[in-house]
Amino acid sequence: MTHSNTPKQLTHFDHQGQAHMVDVGAKQPTHRSATAHGYILMQPATLDTILSGQARKGDVLGIARIAAIMGAKKTADLIPLCHPIALTRVTVEFETFAQFNSTQHAAVRCIATTETIGQTGVEMEALTAVQVGLLTIYDMCKAIDRAMSMCDVALLEKKGGKSGHYQTPASEIPNK
């Protein structure tokens, strides 16, 4: 794990403060991976509908998984300064919670891992996958629960590249 208190320079701005896409052409391709997660909170009855397979729009988690994978693949189309990346692997998992963090809400946690052999990292692809997966759950269930909310979307781990390995300290990951 690498944590540094040294201020880092933002890489997407030139010396005049103008935004630009970072030049990664001289970097050696290496294996890179990133894992991110996030939650969508909902009424317990909404989770029951998802788990029973009775949602009107179909298999909520199955469709959300495919949407998350598509989101990872389309990250460079959505975020202006992201490089298009040839992803070699995207995995998406869901965990469900009947009670979320001592609240009256149920929740679904989305965990996405992205990998490539390339010249730049895949953190944005993992984070985008999580957000698109959670948004798809919202879209598929909004007719029965418009009060759903997404929270705690975060990078959990990244490996590879010049900056090395980063893992979010366990104390910073909400205990659900």
C-alpha positions as CSV (number, residue, x, y, z in Angstrom):
1,M,0.0,0.0,0.0
2,T,1.3,3.4,-0.9
3,H,0.1,6.5,1.0
4,S,2.0,9.7,0.5
5,N,1.6,13.1,2.2
6,T,3.6,14.7,-0.6
7,P,1.4,16.9,-2.8
8,K,1.1,15.5,-6.3
9,Q,0.7,17.5,-9.6
10,L,-2.5,17.1,-11.5
11,T,-1.5,15.4,-14.8
12,H,-4.3,16.6,-17.0
13,F,-3.3,20.3,-17.0
14,D,-0.4,21.9,-18.7
15,H,1.8,24.7,-17.3
16,Q,-0.8,27.3,-18.3
17,G,-3.6,25.4,-16.6
18,Q,-5.2,24.2,-19.8
19,A,-6.7,20.7,-19.8
20,H,-5.1,18.1,-22.1
21,M,-5.0,14.4,-22.5
22,V,-1.9,12.9,-20.8
23,D,0.8,11.5,-23.2
24,V,1.3,7.9,-22.3
25,G,3.0,6.9,-25.5
26,A,6.5,6.5,-24.0
27,K,5.3,4.3,-21.2
28,Q,5.9,0.6,-21.3
29,P,2.8,-1.6,-21.3
30,T,2.3,-3.4,-18.0
31,H,-0.5,-5.4,-16.4
32,R,-2.8,-3.1,-14.5
33,S,-6.0,-3.7,-12.5
34,A,-8.4,-1.8,-10.4
35,T,-11.3,-2.7,-8.2
36,A,-14.1,-0.3,-7.1
37,H,-17.4,-0.6,-5.3
38,G,-20.5,1.3,-4.4
39,Y,-24.0,0.8,-2.9
40,I,-27.6,1.5,-3.8
41,L,-29.9,1.8,-0.9
42,M,-33.6,0.9,-1.3
43,Q,-36.7,-0.2,0.5
44,P,-36.6,-3.8,1.7
45,A,-39.6,-4.6,-0.6
46,T,-37.6,-3.4,-3.6
47,L,-34.7,-5.8,-2.7
48,D,-37.3,-8.6,-2.3
49,T,-38.6,-7.9,-5.8
50,I,-35.1,-8.0,-7.2
51,L,-34.2,-11.2,-5.5
52,S,-37.5,-12.9,-6.4
53,G,-37.1,-12.2,-10.1
54,Q,-40.4,-10.4,-10.2
55,A,-39.3,-7.0,-11.4
56,R,-41.3,-6.0,-14.5
57,K,-38.2,-5.1,-16.5
58,G,-36.6,-8.5,-16.0
59,D,-33.5,-9.9,-14.2
60,V,-32.3,-6.7,-12.5
61,L,-28.9,-7.9,-11.4
62,G,-28.2,-9.8,-14.6
63,I,-28.9,-6.7,-16.7
64,A,-27.1,-4.4,-14.3
65,R,-24.0,-6.7,-14.6
66,I,-24.0,-6.4,-18.4
67,A,-24.6,-2.7,-18.2
68,A,-21.7,-2.3,-15.8
69,I,-19.4,-4.2,-18.2
70,M,-20.6,-2.0,-21.1
71,G,-20.0,1.1,-19.0
72,A,-16.4,0.0,-18.3
73,K,-15.9,-0.4,-22.1
74,K,-17.4,3.0,-22.9
75,T,-15.5,5.1,-20.2
76,A,-13.4,7.0,-22.7
77,D,-16.6,8.0,-24.5
78,L,-18.1,9.4,-21.3
79,I,-15.1,11.1,-19.5
80,P,-13.3,13.5,-21.9
81,L,-9.7,13.0,-20.9
82,C,-9.7,9.3,-20.4
83,H,-7.7,7.2,-22.8
84,P,-9.5,4.5,-24.8
85,I,-8.3,1.3,-23.3
86,A,-8.3,-2.3,-24.5
87,L,-9.7,-4.0,-21.4
88,T,-8.6,-7.6,-21.1
89,R,-11.1,-8.4,-18.3
90,V,-14.1,-6.9,-16.5
91,T,-15.8,-8.7,-13.6
92,V,-18.9,-7.4,-11.8
93,E,-20.3,-8.9,-8.6
94,F,-23.3,-8.0,-6.5
95,E,-23.9,-8.5,-2.8
96,T,-27.2,-7.9,-1.2
97,F,-28.0,-6.7,2.3
98,A,-31.4,-7.0,3.9
99,Q,-30.4,-4.3,6.4
100,F,-27.9,-1.6,5.5
101,N,-25.7,-0.2,8.3
102,S,-28.3,-0.2,11.0
103,T,-30.9,1.7,8.9
104,Q,-34.3,0.7,7.6
105,H,-32.9,0.4,4.1
106,A,-31.8,-2.7,2.2
107,A,-28.9,-2.4,-0.2
108,V,-27.1,-3.9,-3.2
109,R,-23.3,-3.5,-3.4
110,C,-21.7,-3.5,-6.8
111,I,-18.0,-4.6,-7.0
112,A,-16.2,-4.2,-10.4
113,T,-12.7,-5.2,-11.3
114,T,-11.1,-4.1,-14.6
115,E,-7.8,-5.3,-16.1
116,T,-5.6,-4.4,-19.1
117,I,-2.1,-4.7,-20.3
118,G,-1.4,-1.2,-21.3
119,Q,0.2,2.2,-20.7
120,T,-2.3,3.7,-18.3
121,G,-4.5,2.6,-15.4
122,V,-8.0,1.3,-15.4
123,E,-9.4,3.0,-12.2
124,M,-11.8,5.1,-14.1
125,E,-13.2,2.0,-15.9
126,A,-13.8,0.2,-12.6
127,L,-15.5,3.3,-11.1
128,T,-17.6,3.8,-14.2
129,A,-18.7,0.2,-14.2
130,V,-19.9,0.5,-10.6
131,Q,-21.8,3.7,-11.3
132,V,-23.5,2.3,-14.5
133,G,-24.4,-0.9,-12.7
134,L,-26.0,1.0,-9.8
135,L,-27.8,3.4,-12.2
136,T,-29.2,0.4,-14.1
137,I,-30.6,-1.0,-10.9
138,Y,-32.2,2.4,-10.2
139,D,-33.6,2.5,-13.7
140,M,-35.1,-1.0,-13.5
141,C,-36.7,-0.4,-10.1
142,K,-37.6,3.2,-10.1
143,A,-41.3,2.4,-10.8
144,I,-41.5,0.8,-7.3
145,D,-39.0,2.9,-5.4
146,R,-38.0,6.4,-6.5
147,A,-36.2,7.0,-3.2
148,M,-33.3,4.7,-3.9
149,S,-29.9,6.4,-3.5
150,M,-26.4,5.5,-4.4
151,C,-23.5,6.0,-1.9
152,D,-19.9,5.2,-1.0
153,V,-18.6,4.7,-4.6
154,A,-14.9,4.4,-4.2
155,L,-11.7,2.8,-5.6
156,L,-10.7,-0.1,-3.4
157,E,-7.5,-1.1,-5.0
158,K,-5.3,-0.5,-8.0
159,K,-2.2,-2.4,-9.2
160,G,0.4,-1.7,-11.8
161,G,2.0,1.3,-13.4
162,K,4.5,3.8,-12.1
163,S,2.5,4.7,-9.0
164,G,2.5,1.0,-8.0
165,H,0.0,-0.6,-5.7
166,Y,-2.7,1.3,-3.8
167,Q,-5.3,-0.2,-1.5
168,T,-7.9,1.8,0.4
169,P,-7.2,1.2,4.2
170,A,-9.9,-1.0,5.7
171,S,-10.7,1.7,8.2
172,E,-11.8,3.9,5.3
173,I,-14.2,1.4,3.8
174,P,-17.7,1.7,5.4
175,N,-18.7,-1.4,7.3
176,K,-22.1,-2.4,6.1
